[in-house]
C-alpha cells in the first residue's frame, strides 16, 4: 500500500504530502494468543510500516472499549516513540 501511495504522490503534485491512516477498530495493540505467543495488532503493524515508508504521515487509532483503548494507548505510544525517526507524526489516539 505504501508503494502505491508513494507512486501516486510522486506523479500527482496536487495531492497533499501527508498520508493519514484511521484505524476504527484498533483493539489493545497486542494480543495474547492461545499458544502463549504475543501478536502485534494493527496499531503496531501500521506504525512499523509507516515508519519505514518515507512518507509524511499521521495515524489515529480508535477503540471504543476503555480497557482495550488504555492498552492501545500504552502500546502505541511506547512503540511510536521507538519508531519515530522524523518522518511522521508517530502518535496514536485510542
N, C-alpha and C positions, 0 to 999 in steps of 0.2 A: 504494500500500500504506500509506503513512504517513497519508493522509487517512482511510482506513478505520479504521486503528488509533486515530487521534485521536478519531474519532467514537465508537468502541466505548468508549474510556476515559472520554469525557465522559458517556456515557449510563449507564455501569456503574461506580459509585464503589467497588465492592468489588474491582475489579481492581487489581493493583499499578501504580504510576505510572511504572514503568520498562520501556522496550522493549528487549529483548535479542535480538541477532542473532548467530548462529553460522554462519560460512561454513566448511564442512568441506572445501572444495576451493579454497583461497584462491589458489594459484598465486603468481607473483612480484610481483603488484601492477600491473605494467605489461608490455606485450608489444610487441615489435618486429615489425611486420607486413612481409610480403614486399615491399611497395612502399616501405618505409623509414619509414612513419609509425609513431608510437607510440600505442598504445591503452591506456586505463586498464582494469584488471581489476576484479573485483568488490570487493576491499577498498577501492579508491579510490572507486568508484561508490557503495558503501554509506556510506562516511564522508561524502562530499559530500551525499548525500541526507539522512542523519540529522542533519547539522549544521544544516540549514535546516528541519527538521521541527517544531520547537517541542516535541519530546518529550524526556523524560529517557531516556537510552539508554546502552547499552554494547554493544560489539562484540568478538567473538573470531574470529580468523581462524586456521584450522588448515591446515597444509601439511606433508605427510609428507616430501617431498624436501628435504633440508637446504639445498641451494643455492637452491632456489626460496623456502624459508622465510626465508633470510637476506635475499633481495631483498624479500620481502613485509614483513619486519620493518622494514627501512630505509625503504621507500617509505611504508608505512602510518604509521610513527612520524613521519616528516617531514611528511606531509600532515595527519595528525591534529593536530599542533601548530599548523598554519596554520588548520585548520578549527574548533578547539575555541573556542567562544565562551561557555563556561559552561553549555551545555545538555546536555552528555553526557560520558560517560567516553570521551574520544577516545583510546583506546588499542587497539591491535591486538596480539593474541598470535598469533604464527605458529609 
